[in-house]
Amino acid sequence: MPQIDPTERSIILVTLDSCRYDVAVNAHTPNLDRLGPLHRAESPGTYTLPAHAALFNGFLPRPVLGALTLGGRSVDSIWRSAAARPTKRRTAVPFDGPTLMAHYREKGHRVIGAGGVTFFDSSDPANQLPGLFPEFLYFGRPSRSPISKENRITDREEQLTLAHTEKIANQCLEAERFFLFLNCPSTHIPYTTPWSPLTDRNGELLRRLYQRHDTKVSASSTATLTGEDTQMLLTMQKQALEWADSRLSDLFSRVAARHPLVVVCADHGEEFGEGGRFGHGHPHPTVSTVPLWCGLLDEG
């Protein structure tokens, strides 16, 4: 039975930004499914900053039902900080450091982060998250760039983290062991990827959706989204997830010889009016319920 040893295992930790659990259930994700079953989990945060602050301290979204299985071993949690209250729950990797990154760096891993949503723009001194990493790659738009329809509703590829898997994998493989964190914005509004390109139709829907996100209140009738409209947007997120899955295949193939422990989850979900609001940053089951996969790459 393989043992989960933080001094021996490389780590890949991936967040699929804003990805809904029900979208993941309906998506074709053969590469994520290599890790193990899809878990329905509950995130401790409703938007990027608090969700990742918890995650970097070892508090992953918690499966609603059942334990996790890693290499034939059943555990209740993968990581647990010594700062957390004592528990009898089964933990794969307890750690003492202030963050997962500090823990693995102390153990000799090369610690690398990469991201695409603006909370991870390391050039912005107000952003705390990328500073937790000794090395961080940011591919998104500058966090303080002027916001307009043109730069919010656009086709994306090079600014998507998983478009750069070769570069990221090569940096990881320079070290004997690595801890890699990837924040993936493909499933975040505007959901555009090479598999879900911008069109006149979905561009208009995205403009209406951004109106709802921006106001957080009932919009005018011109911004109303019908059930058909919402389904089209959810389909875009599904296609964005499937694109991410295809790119993770490339990453996994490049690092498979290291047999890393891989954890993939959403940081939070997204509401499309089910409770009267749109977006995230507020409590609602569609926001707090997220997908989670984990496993030892190519070890079952």
C-alpha positions as CSV (number, residue, x, y, z in Angstrom):
1,M,0.0,0.0,0.0
2,P,1.6,3.3,-1.0
3,Q,2.3,5.7,1.9
4,I,1.7,9.4,1.6
5,D,5.0,10.8,2.7
6,P,5.5,14.6,2.3
7,T,9.3,14.1,2.1
8,E,8.9,11.8,-0.9
9,R,5.8,12.9,-2.8
10,S,5.7,15.8,-5.2
11,I,2.4,17.7,-5.0
12,I,0.0,19.2,-7.6
13,L,-2.8,21.4,-6.2
14,V,-5.2,22.8,-8.7
15,T,-8.2,25.2,-8.2
16,L,-10.7,25.4,-11.0
17,D,-11.9,28.9,-10.3
18,S,-15.7,29.3,-9.9
19,C,-16.5,25.8,-11.2
20,R,-19.9,24.5,-10.1
21,Y,-20.3,21.0,-8.9
22,D,-23.3,20.3,-11.2
23,V,-21.2,21.5,-14.1
24,A,-18.5,19.0,-13.2
25,V,-21.0,16.2,-12.9
26,N,-22.1,16.7,-16.5
27,A,-18.7,17.3,-18.0
28,H,-16.5,14.8,-19.8
29,T,-13.3,14.8,-17.7
30,P,-11.4,11.5,-18.4
31,N,-8.1,12.9,-17.1
32,L,-9.5,14.2,-13.8
33,D,-11.3,10.8,-13.4
34,R,-7.8,9.1,-13.5
35,L,-7.3,10.5,-10.0
36,G,-10.4,8.9,-8.5
37,P,-14.1,9.6,-8.1
38,L,-15.6,13.1,-8.2
39,H,-16.6,14.2,-4.7
40,R,-19.3,16.7,-3.9
41,A,-17.6,19.0,-1.4
42,E,-18.3,22.2,0.5
43,S,-15.9,25.1,0.3
44,P,-14.9,27.1,3.3
45,G,-14.9,30.3,1.2
46,T,-17.4,32.0,-1.2
47,Y,-14.8,33.9,-3.3
48,T,-11.1,33.5,-4.3
49,L,-9.3,35.2,-1.4
50,P,-10.8,33.5,1.7
51,A,-11.2,30.1,-0.1
52,H,-7.5,30.1,-1.0
53,A,-6.4,31.4,2.4
54,A,-8.1,28.4,3.9
55,L,-6.8,26.0,1.2
56,F,-3.2,27.2,1.7
57,N,-3.6,26.3,5.4
58,G,-4.7,22.8,4.5
59,F,-8.4,23.3,4.7
60,L,-9.7,21.8,1.4
61,P,-13.4,21.7,0.5
62,R,-14.8,18.9,2.6
63,P,-16.6,16.0,1.0
64,V,-20.2,15.9,1.9
65,L,-20.3,12.1,2.0
66,G,-17.6,9.5,2.6
67,A,-13.9,9.6,3.1
68,L,-11.1,10.1,0.6
69,T,-9.0,7.3,-0.8
70,L,-5.3,7.8,-1.5
71,G,-3.3,4.8,-2.7
72,G,-5.8,2.4,-1.0
73,R,-5.7,4.3,2.2
74,S,-8.9,5.9,3.5
75,V,-8.5,9.4,5.1
76,D,-10.8,12.1,6.2
77,S,-8.5,14.9,5.1
78,I,-5.3,15.2,3.1
79,W,-3.6,18.0,5.1
80,R,-4.2,19.3,8.6
81,S,-2.4,22.2,10.2
82,A,-1.0,21.9,13.7
83,A,-2.8,25.2,14.4
84,A,-6.2,23.5,13.9
85,R,-8.0,22.1,17.0
86,P,-7.2,18.5,17.9
87,T,-9.2,15.8,16.2
88,K,-9.3,12.1,15.8
89,R,-10.0,12.4,12.1
90,R,-7.6,10.5,9.8
91,T,-5.2,12.9,8.1
92,A,-2.7,11.9,5.4
93,V,-0.2,14.7,5.9
94,P,-0.2,16.7,9.2
95,F,2.0,19.7,9.0
96,D,3.5,22.3,11.4
97,G,4.3,25.3,9.1
98,P,2.2,28.4,8.7
99,T,1.2,27.3,5.1
100,L,1.4,24.2,3.0
101,M,4.0,26.0,0.9
102,A,6.2,26.8,3.9
103,H,5.9,23.2,5.0
104,Y,6.9,21.7,1.7
105,R,9.7,24.2,1.1
106,E,11.1,23.2,4.5
107,K,11.0,19.6,3.4
108,G,13.1,20.4,0.3
109,H,10.4,20.7,-2.4
110,R,10.7,23.4,-5.0
111,V,7.5,25.5,-4.4
112,I,5.9,27.1,-7.5
113,G,2.6,28.8,-8.0
114,A,0.8,30.0,-11.1
115,G,-2.5,31.7,-11.6
116,G,-4.8,33.7,-13.9
117,V,-7.4,35.6,-11.8
118,T,-6.5,39.0,-10.6
119,F,-6.1,38.0,-6.9
120,F,-2.9,36.3,-8.1
121,D,-1.3,39.3,-10.0
122,S,2.0,39.3,-8.2
123,S,2.8,42.8,-9.5
124,D,0.0,44.3,-7.4
125,P,1.3,45.0,-3.9
126,A,-2.2,44.6,-2.5
127,N,-2.3,41.0,-3.4
128,Q,-1.2,38.7,-0.6
129,L,-1.6,35.3,-2.1
130,P,1.2,35.2,-4.7
131,G,3.6,36.5,-2.0
132,L,3.2,33.2,-0.1
133,F,5.2,31.5,-2.9
134,P,9.0,31.8,-3.6
135,E,8.2,31.6,-7.3
136,F,4.9,32.6,-8.9
137,L,3.8,32.9,-12.5
138,Y,0.9,35.1,-13.4
139,F,-0.8,34.9,-16.8
140,G,-3.9,37.0,-16.5
141,R,-4.7,40.7,-17.1
142,P,-3.2,43.3,-14.8
143,S,-5.4,43.5,-11.7
144,R,-5.5,47.3,-11.9
145,S,-6.1,47.7,-15.6
146,P,-9.2,49.7,-16.5
147,I,-12.3,47.5,-16.7
148,S,-14.3,47.7,-19.9
149,K,-16.6,45.5,-22.0
150,E,-13.7,44.9,-24.3
151,N,-11.2,43.5,-21.8
152,R,-13.8,41.6,-19.7
153,I,-15.6,39.9,-22.5
154,T,-12.9,38.5,-24.7
155,D,-11.5,35.3,-26.1
156,R,-8.8,33.9,-23.9
157,E,-5.9,31.4,-24.4
158,E,-2.5,32.8,-23.5
159,Q,-3.8,34.4,-20.3
160,L,-5.2,31.0,-19.1
161,T,-2.8,29.2,-16.8
162,L,-3.2,25.8,-18.4
163,A,-2.1,27.1,-21.8
164,H,1.4,27.0,-20.3
165,T,1.7,23.4,-19.1
166,E,5.0,22.8,-20.9
167,K,6.7,25.8,-19.2
168,I,5.3,25.0,-15.8
169,A,6.1,21.3,-16.0
170,N,9.7,22.0,-17.1
171,Q,10.2,24.3,-14.1
172,C,8.9,21.6,-11.7
173,L,11.0,18.8,-13.2
174,E,14.2,20.8,-12.6
175,A,13.8,19.8,-8.9
176,E,13.8,16.4,-7.3
177,R,10.5,17.1,-5.6
178,F,8.1,19.9,-6.2
179,F,4.9,21.5,-4.8
180,L,2.9,23.0,-7.7
181,F,-0.2,25.2,-7.2
182,L,-2.3,26.1,-10.2
183,N,-5.2,28.6,-10.2
184,C,-7.1,28.0,-13.4
185,P,-9.4,30.8,-14.6
186,S,-10.9,29.0,-17.6
187,T,-14.0,28.2,-15.6
188,H,-14.3,31.7,-14.3
189,I,-16.5,34.3,-16.1
190,P,-16.3,35.0,-19.1
191,Y,-15.7,31.1,-19.5
192,T,-14.0,31.7,-22.9
193,T,-11.4,29.1,-24.0
194,P,-10.4,27.6,-27.3
195,W,-13.3,25.1,-26.7
196,S,-15.8,27.8,-25.7
197,P,-15.0,30.8,-28.0
198,L,-16.7,34.1,-27.9
199,T,-19.7,34.6,-30.3
200,D,-22.2,37.4,-30.8
201,R,-24.8,35.4,-28.9
202,N,-22.8,34.4,-25.9
203,G,-21.1,37.8,-25.8
204,E,-24.5,39.5,-25.3
205,L,-25.4,37.0,-22.6
206,L,-22.1,37.7,-20.8
207,R,-22.8,41.4,-20.9
208,R,-26.1,40.8,-19.2
209,L,-24.5,38.5,-16.7
210,Y,-21.8,41.0,-15.8
211,Q,-24.6,43.5,-15.2
212,R,-26.0,41.1,-12.6
213,H,-22.6,40.5,-11.1
214,D,-21.9,44.2,-10.9
215,T,-25.2,45.3,-9.3
216,K,-25.9,42.3,-7.1
217,V,-29.6,43.4,-7.2
218,S,-32.5,42.9,-9.6
219,A,-31.4,44.2,-13.0
220,S,-33.6,45.9,-15.6
221,S,-35.7,43.8,-18.0
222,T,-33.1,44.4,-20.7
223,A,-30.6,42.3,-18.6
224,T,-33.0,39.5,-17.8
225,L,-31.5,36.0,-18.4
226,T,-33.9,33.3,-19.4
227,G,-33.5,29.6,-18.5
228,E,-32.2,29.0,-22.0
229,D,-29.7,31.8,-21.6
230,T,-28.5,30.4,-18.3
231,Q,-28.1,26.9,-19.8
232,M,-25.9,28.4,-22.6
233,L,-23.6,30.0,-20.0
234,L,-23.4,26.8,-18.0
235,T,-22.6,25.0,-21.2
236,M,-19.7,27.4,-21.7
237,Q,-18.4,26.7,-18.2
238,K,-18.7,23.0,-18.9
239,Q,-16.7,23.3,-22.1
240,A,-14.1,25.4,-20.2
241,L,-13.8,22.6,-17.7
242,E,-13.4,20.1,-20.4
243,W,-10.7,22.2,-22.0
244,A,-8.9,22.4,-18.6
245,D,-9.2,18.6,-18.3
246,S,-7.5,18.2,-21.7
247,R,-4.7,20.6,-20.7
248,L,-4.2,18.7,-17.4
249,S,-3.7,15.6,-19.5
250,D,-0.6,17.3,-21.0
251,L,0.7,18.4,-17.5
252,F,0.1,14.9,-16.0
253,S,1.9,13.2,-18.9
254,R,4.9,15.4,-18.4
255,V,5.3,14.8,-14.6
256,A,3.8,11.3,-14.4
257,A,7.2,9.7,-13.7
258,R,7.2,11.5,-10.3
259,H,3.8,9.9,-9.3
260,P,2.7,13.1,-7.5
261,L,-0.2,13.4,-5.2
262,V,-2.8,15.5,-7.1
263,V,-5.7,17.4,-5.7
264,V,-8.1,19.3,-8.0
265,C,-11.0,21.3,-6.7
266,A,-13.0,24.5,-7.2
267,D,-12.3,27.3,-4.8
268,H,-16.0,28.2,-4.9
269,G,-19.0,27.9,-7.3
270,E,-21.3,30.3,-9.0
271,E,-24.9,31.3,-8.7
272,F,-27.0,31.8,-11.8
273,G,-30.1,33.3,-10.1
274,E,-31.2,30.2,-8.3
275,G,-31.6,32.2,-5.1
276,G,-32.2,35.5,-6.7
277,R,-28.5,36.6,-7.1
278,F,-25.7,36.0,-9.6
279,G,-22.0,35.4,-9.2
280,H,-20.2,34.5,-5.9
281,G,-19.1,36.1,-2.7
282,H,-22.3,35.3,-0.9
283,P,-23.7,32.2,0.7
284,H,-25.8,29.9,-1.5
285,P,-25.5,26.1,-2.2
286,T,-24.4,26.7,-5.8
287,V,-21.6,28.9,-4.5
288,S,-20.4,26.7,-1.6
289,T,-20.8,23.3,-3.3
290,V,-17.8,22.4,-5.4
291,P,-16.1,19.5,-7.2
292,L,-13.1,17.7,-5.7
293,W,-10.8,15.0,-7.1
294,C,-7.7,13.6,-5.5
295,G,-5.3,10.7,-6.0
296,L,-1.8,9.5,-6.7
297,L,-1.1,10.0,-10.4
298,D,-1.0,6.7,-12.2
299,E,-1.1,4.6,-9.1
300,G,-4.9,4.0,-8.9
